[in-house]
């Protein structure tokens, strides 16, 4: 058997030594990282503890803010415009979702049910208003004009602008009447709930206003709403 040289024995002893020691620099860095993490956790805990003390009702406020945000987002999701397709052309209506939310909700619901499809303009009064609806009796606009309730207040009443969209305050079994003013007229707030304004198609409103009518302001030739399209934006 060959003898192992002393130099070979020395090399083998070096290979059998334990793993190298971790340097002091590595240990220091590890401790520093742990210390930073602990300080961050302590600072976060103190911040939230102080905030909860300053806002004892924070849970309720958070719930209320969430509810308000949900209501605002729901309002935002509602269509903001309605395009009336009439037999004379298109009328684009901006809906007052903030000013008349209940009426707008009712109007949108009826639009989705196709309530306005085929609705006629049954009363047209020049320089005043055009009225659409399914009722067959005396029109509300004609009734107001006939009784002269408007004319006694001309001097003191504020004015509506032209092309305002509204419905009668006396919503009953006769259904949802639709009014479009064709001129600045005496305030109708005691009779009409305004919920929008025509922002496009004013010429179409004026064309409807110019149709021939009988002595009761009823159009001699049929004119009406073909359908309604709802839009969020235009």
Beta strands, then each sheet from edge to edge (+ up, - down):
strand 1: 81-86
strand 2: 89-95
strand 3: 120-125
strand 4: 129-133
strand 5: 164-168
strand 6: 178-181
strand 7: 192-200
strand 8: 225-231
sheet 1: 3+ 4- 6+ 5- 7+ 2- 1+ 8-
end
